[in-house]
Amino acid sequence: MELFEKTIKSDLIYNGRVFNVYSDRVILPDGREVDREFIEHNGGVCILPLLDNGDVIFVKQFRYGIKDTLLEIPAGKREKDEDPKECGLRELKEEIGAEADEFIFLGECLPTTAYLSERIYMYLAKGLHFSEQKLDDDEFLEIIHIPFEKAIEMVLSGEIKDAKTQVALMKARMKNLV
């Protein structure tokens, strides 16, 4: 059996600034037809900024979707067809005012595959040089430095809850990049 669902009809329900919502009709592998709803998102990039002393730079910010303040690594959404590396370099500059000598690809993270097309590209940034932040008009965050080992402990204890941050930290650890 081929594990594929063929789209036979797709209706745009909501066309938004950040994402679009669709209601589709699909044919299942066994031939039955069912409805699927999904969110189309251009995806994003997250960056694990590592200082020479071994500290990771985090941003603390309020996340409206969960009505809570989270500790995360810098991240941002991609523009349509934007190169992930270029997006990551831009977000690093905007959120923490940094440029990097090394920008190492860590992989991809698919946060919620059942109903969301978002793909997050993850990078490790080393050899950081700082200048001025360039936050978006509606962006408010606090910069926090945490030693890498402490950040790993915070992931394991549940203090760091953000999925992309957890995955990037653990990938950097497992690939022996830190």
Secondary structure, DSSP 8 states (H G I E B T S, - for coil): -----EEEEEEEEEE-SSEEEEEEEEE-TTS-EEEEEEEEE--EEEEEEB-TTSEEEEEEEEEGGGTEEEEE--EEE--TT--HHHHHHHHHHHHH-EEEEEEEEEEEE-S-TTTB---EEEEEEEEEEE------TT---EEEEEEHHHHHHHHHHTS---HHHHHHHHHHHHTT--
